[in-house]
Amino acid sequence: MSYSFSELDFMKPELGAEFTGEGTHFAVFSAHAEQMELCLFSDDGKEETDRLPLPKREGDIWSGYIAGLKPGTVYGYRAQGPYDPKNGHRFNPNKLLLDPYAKEIVGEIAWDDALYGYSIGDPAGDLSFDERDSAPFMVKGVVQDPDFDWAGDAAIRRPWTETIIYEAHVRGMTMNHPGVPEELRGTFMGMASDPIIEHLVDLGISAIELLPIQYFPDDRYLVEKGLRNYWGYQTLGFFAPQPRFLSGRAITEFKTMVKRFHAAGIEVIMDVVYNHTAEGSERGPTLSFRGLDNLSYYRLSPGDLRHTYDTTGTGNTLNIAHPMVLRMVLDSLRYWVGVMHVDGFRFDLASTLGRTRHIEFDREGTFFDAIRQDPILSGVKLIAEPWDVGDGGYQVGGFPHPFREWNDKYRDDVRRFWKGDGGLVSGLATRLTGSAPQFNHSDRGATSSVNLISAHDGFTLMDTVSYDGKHNEANGEDNRDGHSDNHSHNMGVEGPAEDPAIRSARDRRRRNMIATLLLSQGVPMLLGGDELGNSQNGNNNAYCQDNETGWTGWDGLDDPFLNFCKGAIAFRKRHPALRQERFLTGEAGEDGTVEIAWYGPDGALMTDAAWKDGNLRTLGLFLAKPANGEGADQLFMVFNAGGDCTVALPEANGITAWKRVLDTGSDDNAFAEHPAEGSVMVSGASIAAFEPAG
């Protein structure tokens, strides 16, 4: 069937391919193109059946309406314009371009030199011009019908004080689970299966944070090494679910997953990558943005528009300072909230999003202002990864409300304290109380810090206690990639150990770090699989390991450590004192009650000298929070990274009798209750927590 544009003169406000019920409206942005062509393809995407110049241009929006064109139609664009790399223009109509607003993507990129706008191998490099057609090797967009039965689904909007995040990978989480049907492993439907949801509910998780699920290709250099872009931080389609996560072709599978998570009381947070794209530097391929309007979509080097300006370490940086690029990002976010019903976002390398036209980071910048004034986006969960690789890119604590931030300072101080490094009691105290030096400003609350012990990038919790060094040889970069400063300790043996004493010590340290995470003010985030003892065999940068290394191992379902994690989460939920919205000042109330106090092992309040004692390894923390008409929730906790220690229990707020309710030194029942008065023995390398007796 051959199509043509209707003479009907109207323009829908939406960009992308919008099905109206009777036809489809196409619209795409390009400020510098001279003509834009819509290319239609056969259902399998192999044959180009129509090439139609978009008939209407208003401002920088090119558009056209085709009556009778239905969902399922496969399409792409070609852009006519100057090929003038020295002035930032890289138009090449021989290259098929993916619609930035495509809601579904079909096919896989078949890496070929024809995908590049210049001729690879030409002495002129990226100044040369390639005339080969890239369509046979390109992915294409698919017109979508947005209808879906959301009956019964509602946004959860759980308060940050009640939030416990679980970071997971769709494929990695499901590939090895024995209860997930084989045909659903690695997919959204596998994530939505009963065994996965039951595990999360039983564990006590309130929100799942998914590594990138927007469309991303496999990088050419990885494919040539027999590897794969596993993590997905190379987005090319900001509106389309990753096809490899679909068991069929219907993107409604993503919606089904979200609806099932919501029914179980679990919010869905997406890890999103709006700081760069998969097109790389000026020597990268021409797949979408570069061919549509390179000068608008990307930051280019000041004074040398031939080259991209890179603050992300990937070769390019999206030009969020451009109003139409900012619109694309905001449209994408609104789409995932409004149409796909997600509950929030974690922004990869978010410092880049805050960079102005002059490159500096500005917490009052356009992107943040746009989010804060948006009636939809300002109400969802927003988490920043508060750094990038550019100058001034490390911005922990520098983001405005309502953003929360990943806190690597928390990770490092907690790991170092339990490793036995000296001089860390003050650092631990800061992390236990919400990292006030970073976040207690600009009316930000104690939930501004997203606390983590481990994440996808770095050692798993098990590897943190099993390896002194990284082992990334399988990545094919001679073990040069990944962090080298992991604050890890193998307890005497590199890798798996048979010695029962080493295994016991590792188990205890894992309990200590998980317990610390759940006993801290802020928002706790667990790395999926840590509760199961998952290991990546010392690989701390498994971005390309779509295999047993990167996948979660489920052998730990019967491990006592899983029950400990469940108990630690339940303990946090029982105690409002651990989940406070404001930073604690230590000032006594009008009735003389104390909300926070620090103690040494002798029962005396910590002094300046004690805080500075580099040999001190034991710290006591008293917390209290009034509970609605039922008295105060009060806890005393001891964090002991040294040897066995006798600790005097304090008389705080008139409490004279305590009971021990947590002991990470216990291999069998860490949450058993035991009476405690006067002084108690806290075993070496352990945490003990006490509640008022009676």
N, C-alpha and C positions, 0 to 999 in steps of 0.2 A: 504493500500500500504506500502510495506517495502522499506526502503532506505538504501543505502550504500555510503560510500565516494568514489569519483572518484580517479583514480590513476593519474589524471592530476596533474603535479607537478608545482604548482605556488602558490604564496602567494600575496594576495591583501594587500595594506598597511593599509586599514581601519580595525579597530576592530569592533566587533559586527556581526550582520547578514546582509550581503549585497547581494541583489538580482542583478544578472548580466544580466538578460533578458533570460537566458537559465538555470539558476540554482542559488543556494545560497551558498555564501562563509561565513563560520563561523570562528571567531577568538576571543580569549579571553586571557587576561593576567593573569599569575600566576608564580611567581618566585620560589615558594617552593612546588608546587603540584608535585606529582609523576605520575599522570595520570589525564586527563580531559575527561569527558564523556558528549556528547551531547544527550539530551533526547527529543524525539519528542512525541507530544500528539495529541489526537483527537481534532477536531475543538472546542469542548466545554471545552477542557483542563482537562477532567476527567480521561481519559485513556492514560497511557503511551504506545505508540505503538512501539517505537524503542529506544534503548540505544546503542550509537555508540562511542567508544573511538576516540577522535580527533587524526588523524594519524600523524600530522606534528608538530614539535616543533622547532622553530628557536629563539634562545635567550630565552626569557621568554614568547613568544607568541605561543599559541597552536592554530592550525587551521586545516581546512578541507573544501573541496568543494563537494557539492552534486548536481549532474546534475538533472534537472527536478524538483527540489524542488522550489515551487512557493510562492509568497506572500500570507499571510494568515495562513501559517504553525505556529503552536503553539510549543514553545520549552523552555527548561531550561538546566541547567548544573548540574553535580555532580562532585566533586573534590576528588580524592584520594590523601592522604598524611598523614603526622604524626599528631596524636592528642596528642599534648604536650603543654598544656596551659602554663606551667611554662616557656617555651621557646617561647611563642607567637604563637604557631601553634594550629589551631582549625579545622582541616580538618575532615569532617564526610560525607562520601559518601551516607549516608542515607538521607541527607538533600538536597532537590532540591533547586538550586540557581538561582536567577534571573540574567540574563545577564546585567551587568552594562550599556551596550550600547543598550539595547532593545528600539526600537522606538515606539512600542505599547505594552500595557500591558492589559491582560484580567483576569477577575475573581476578587475576593476580598479575602484578607487573612481571613481565618476562624481560629481564635485564638485557638490553641491547644498546649499541652505540647510537641507534636511531632515536633514543629517548633524550638525547642531548641536543640543545639548540645550536651548538657549535660542533665542528668536526674533530672528534678525538684523534689525536696524532698529528693534526695540522700544526705546522710551525707557528702559526699565529695564535694557537691556543683558543681561548674563549672569545677571541675577536673574530674567529672564522665563523662561517655560516653553514649549517647542515641542511640539506634539502630532502632527506629521507623522511617518509611518513612514519610517524611513531604509533599510529592507531593500532596496528596489529599487536603491539607489545604493552598497550596501556589498559588500565582499569577504566571503567565507565560508570557514570551515574545512572540511577534508575528512578523514574517518576514514582512517587509514593502516594497512597491513599492513607491519610492519618487516622482513619476511624479505628477505634478499639474500644472494647467494652470495659470501662474502668469502674463499673458499678460496684459499690462497696469499698472502693479505695479512697483513702484520705491521708493527707500529709500528717506525719506524727508530730513533728516540731518539738521534740524532746528537749528540755533545758540542758545546757552544757553541763550543769552540775550533776546531771543524771546520765551523762553520756560515757560510754566505754566503747572505744573504736577498735576494730579488728581489720588490719590491712591484709588484703589477700589478692591473689592473681586468679582470674577466672579459670584459666587452663591449669595452672599449677595446683590449685585447690582441689580439682576434681579428677585429675588424670589417674591418680593412684587409689582413690577411695574405693574400697571393696563393695560398698553399698550403692554406689552410683551406677546406674545402668551403663553398660559399655558404650552404647551408641550415643549417650549423652555426655560422656566425659570430655572435658575441654570446652564446654559450651555454657551459654547462659542458662539453658534448661538443666544442665548438670548442676549449676550453682543453685537453681531453684528446686532441686530435688529434695525429698524429705530427709535423707541422711545428712546433707549439709546443713539445712535449716535446723534440724533437731540438734545437731552438734553445737551450733552457735547459740541457740536458745538455752540449752543445757549448761553451756559454759557461762552464760550471763551477758552476752554481747548485746549492745543496743544499736550499734551502727557498723556497717561493713564498708570499708573504704577500698574500692576496686582500683588496681593499677590500670593504666590507660586502656579504655575500650573503644575510643573513637578510632576510626580507620587509620591504620599505619601499615606501610609496606615493610618488607625485609630489605635492609640495606644491601647494596650491591656487593660491598666488600665482605659482608658476612656470608652471603650466598656463595660467593666464590671460595670461601673457606669451609663450606659445608655447615655453616651455622645459621642462626635465625635471630631476628629481632624479637626476643622473648618478652622483655618488659613492655615495649611499645612506646617508648618516648621519642617517636619520630612521626608525629601526626601529619596526615595529608588531608583527611576529611573530618572537619570539626562537627559535622552534623550526623555522621553515619556510624552505626555500630560496626565493630570489626567483624568482617564476614567469617573469619575462621572460628569465631565464637558462636556461630549459628549452626544448629544441627540441620536446618533446612536452609531456606533462603528468606524466610519471613522475618523482618525486623521486629515484628510483634513478639518474638521470643524474648527480647530484652524487656518489653513492657510486662510480659507475663512474669519474668523474674522479679521485677520491682514490686509488682502487685503481691506476689507470694511472700516476699520479704516483709512488706508492710503488714500483711495479715498476721505475720509472726511477731510484730512489734519491733522490727529492725529497720532502721533508716539506711538508705543507700547513698553513699558519697562517692563521687567520681574523681579520680586523679586526672587532671586535664593539663594539656601542654599547649598553652597559647603564646609561649615565648619564642618558638621557632617552628619550622616545618621540616619535612623530610627531604626538601630539595637541596639542602646543603649550601655550600659556598657558590660563588659565581662559576665554579667549575663543576657544579652539580647538574643534575638532569633538569629538564623543563617539563614539569608534570602538571602544574596548575598555576599557582600564584605568579611564578617567574614569567610565564608566557602571557598571563592576563594583564599584568601591569607591574613589572619588577620595581619600577621607581616608586610606586605607591605602597606596595605590600611589604617591602623589606627596608630595613635601615641600611643605608649605604655609607661607605666611608666618607667623612667630610672632606671635600676637596678632591676626591677620587671616586667618582660614582661607578667606576667599573667594578669595584670590589665591595663585597658585603661587609657590614660592620657586625662583629660577633661578640656578644656578651654571654653567650650560652655554651660555648665550647662545641657547637655542632656545625659551625660554618655560616649560619645566618641568624638573624634576629627579626622577628615580626615587628613591623612599624606601628605599634599600638598608638603612637602619637598622631597617626593619620585618622581623621574622623571616620572614614569608611572601613578601615581595618578595625578600629575600635567598635564600630557598629557590628561588624561580622562577629567579633568575640562576644559582644553582649547578646546578639541575636542567637548565637549558639548556646550560650548559657540559659537564656530564656526558653529555648526550644527543649533543652534537656529537663528543665523544671516543669514547664507548662504542658508539653506533649508527652514526654517520657517519664514524668513524675519523680525525678530524682530529688534527693533531699539536701544536697550540698556538693561542694567541690573542694578538692585539694589542688592548689595551683603550683605546678612545677616551676622551679626557678622564678618565683614570683617577684623578685627584685627587678627583673627585666620589665615586668608590666608596669612598674612604677617609675620607669625612666622617662624623662621629658624629651622634648625635641633636642635639647642640648645634652642629652645622654645621662645627666645626673639623676640619682634616685630622689624622688620627691613623694613623701608620704601624703601630701595634699594634692597629688597629681590627678590628671584627668581620669585615669582608669578607676582610681579609688573613689573619686567624687561621683563618677557615673554609677558605680555599684551602690554607694551609700544612698543615693537619691532614688534608686530604682525600687518601686513598690513590690516587685517580685523577688529580685535577687537579694535585697537587703535583709530579707526574712529567712533565708536558707543558711545552712552551715557553710562557712567560708574559712578555709585553712590555707595559710601561705607557707610554702617552703621559702624561708626568708633569706635567700642568697642567690647569686649567680656568679659567673666567673669574671665579670667585668670589674673595673676599678670602682671601689666603694660598694661592691655588691653584697657584702655580708651585713645583713640588716636585722639580726635577731632582736626583737623588741621594738623595731622601728615601724611596724605597720599600724594603721589606724583601726579603731573599732568600725565594723563588727568582726574584723579578721581575727582568727586565732593563728598561732604559729607553731610549726615544728620547732622543738627546742633541743638542738644538739648539745648544748651546754649541760642540759639535764642528763642526757645519755652518758657523756664523758665523765662528769663528776660522780655519778652513781657507779659506773664501771670501775673508776679509779678507787673510790672508797672501798668497795668490796674486794678489789685486788690487793688492798693493803697499803696503798700509797699514803704517805704521811701528809699532815697538814690539810686534811680534807673535811674535818668536822664542820667547819664554817661553810664550805661549799655544799656539803650535804644538807645542812640546815636551810640554806637558800633554796635548794631544789625541793625539799620537802614542803616548803611553804609557798610555792608558786613562782619562784624566781623573780622576786620583787625588783631586784636591781635592773632587770631587763623590761619588766612589764608594768610596774606600779607607777604609771604616769598617764596623763591625758585621759583620766577617768576610766582606765582599763581595769578589768577585774581579774581575780585570781584564776579564772578559767581561760585566760589568754594563752597560757602555755599548754601546748599539746606535748605531754611527757612521753618519752619513748626510751626503751632500753635497746631495741633493735628495730630495723626496718628493712625493706627490700634491698636497699643499698647499704651493704656492709655485712658483717657477720650475723648469722642467726644467734639466738641466745645460746644454743648448745655449742656452736662453734666459738662463741666468746669465751667459754670455759674449757675449750678443747684444743685451741690452736694459739700459738704465740705469733705466727706469721700467716699471711695470706697464701693461698695456693690456687692461683688463677691460670695455671698453665693451659688448661683446656680452652681458654678464650683466644689462644693463638697470638698473644702479645708478649710472650716471654715473661709473664708474671709482672709486667710493668704497670698494668692497669689496676684500678682499685686503690682504696686507702691503705697506707702502710702503718698509720698510727691508730690502732684499734682498741687500745687499752684492754687487751685480752690477756688471758693467762691459761696455760694448758695443764697446770697442776703437776707437771713433771713428765708428761708424755705427750708428744705431738700427735693429735688425732685420737681415734678410738683407743680406749684403754681397757685392759682386762683386770688390772689391779683393783680389788674391791675398795681399797682405801681411796684411791684416786676417783673412782666412780662415785663414791659417797660424798667426797668433797665437792665434786662438780655438781651433784644434785643439790647439795646444801646451798652452794652459791647461786644456782638458778633460783631456788626458793627465795633466797634473800633479795635478789634483784626484782623478781616478780612482786614480792611482798612490798618492797620499797615503792615500786610503781603504783600499786593500789593504795598505799598509805599516804600518798603525796597529794597536796592541793594541786589543782589543774585538771586537765583532761587526759586520762590514760589511753595510750594506744599500744595494742599488742600486735606483734608480727604474726600473721597466720602460720601456724605450725609450731610456734615456740612452745605452746602448751603440750605438744606431742613429742618434744625432744627432736624436732626436725633438724637435720644437718645438711649443709651443702658441701661437705668434705673440705672445708676451709676456703671455699671460693667466696670471696666477699664482693664480687661484682658479676653476678650470674645473669647479666643482661642478655646474653646470647645463648643461654643454656636451656633450650626448650627440650628438656630430657630429665632423667632421674635426678640430676644435680639440682635443677631449678624447681622441680615439682615437689609438693608436700608429701612426705612419707607419713603414712597413717599407722605405722607399727606401734605407736605410743598410745593407742586407744585404751590399753589395759595398764598403762604405766601409772603409778601412784602420783606422779607429777601432775597429770591431768586433773586429778581430784584436788590436788593442792591449789591449782589455778582456779578451779571452780569455787573452792572455799575462800580464796583471797578476794575474788570478785564479790561473792556474797557478803563477806565481811565489810567491804567498802560500802555496799548498798545499805547495810544495817546502820552505818554510822554517819549521820549528817556532819559530824565534826570534820570528816575527811573530805567533804564536798562543799566547801564554802565559796560563795560568790565574791566576797571581798577579801582583800589582803588583811591579815591579822596584825594588829599593832602591838599587842602585849600590854595595853593599858587596862587597868582594872576597871570594872563597872562600878556604878553608884553603890551597889551592895557589897563591893569588895571582891566580887568574883573575878577570876582570871580566865582569859580565853586562850592564852598560850604562854608557856614558860619552858625554859631549857635547863636541864640538870646534868651535872656530872655524875659519875658512878657513886660518889659519896653522898648523894642526895642534896648537895648544895647547888644553888643556882649558878649557872655558868658565869664566870668573870671574864674580863678582857684577856687576862693572862691565860685562862683555860682555852678560850677561842683560838689563841695564837700558839698553843702547845702543839708542836709538830708531831709529838709522840702519842697524843691522845687518839684513841681509836674507838671510844665508846661515848655515845651521846643519848641523853634522855629527852623526850619531847612530851609535854603535857598539852592536850587540846581540849577545849570545851566549846559547845555551841548550844544555846537554849533551844529546846525542842518545844513545838507549839503546845503549851499548856501542860507538858508532861515532864517538866524538869529539864536539866541539861544533859546532852550527850557528852560524856567525858571519857577520855582515853589517856593512858600513859604508855609510851612506846620507847623501847630501848634498841638502839642500832649499834651492834657490837662487832666491829671488824677485827678486833684483837683476840686475845686468848680468853679462857674462862674468866669471868669477872663477877664479883659480888656487887650488886647494885642496891642501894637504899631506895625504897619506894617513897615518893614525896607525900607530904600532907598538903594537898592542893585543894582549894575550895572546900575545906573541911573534911575531905575524904581521908579516912584513916585505915580502911580495910579494902584490899583489892583482890581480884581473882585474875589469874593468868588465862588468857583466851587465845593466845597465839604464841607458838614457839617453833620457829623455822629450824631449830636444832633437832627437832623430833622427826625421825624418818617415817614414823607410822601415822601419828595423829596430831598434826600440828595445831589443830583447833580444839583440842580437848581442854576442858576447864579444870583449873587447879587453884585452890585457895592460896593467897600470897599475902604475907604481912611482914612489916619491918624490912628486912633485907632478903634478897633472893639471888640465886646463882643464875646468871645468864651465860650459857655456854659460848665458847669461842666461835666467831664467825656465824652469828645468828641474830635474829630479831625476836624480841619478846614484846607482847602487847598485853595490857592489863585494863580491865574495866572495874568500876567500883563494885565491891561485893555487896550483896543484899538487894 
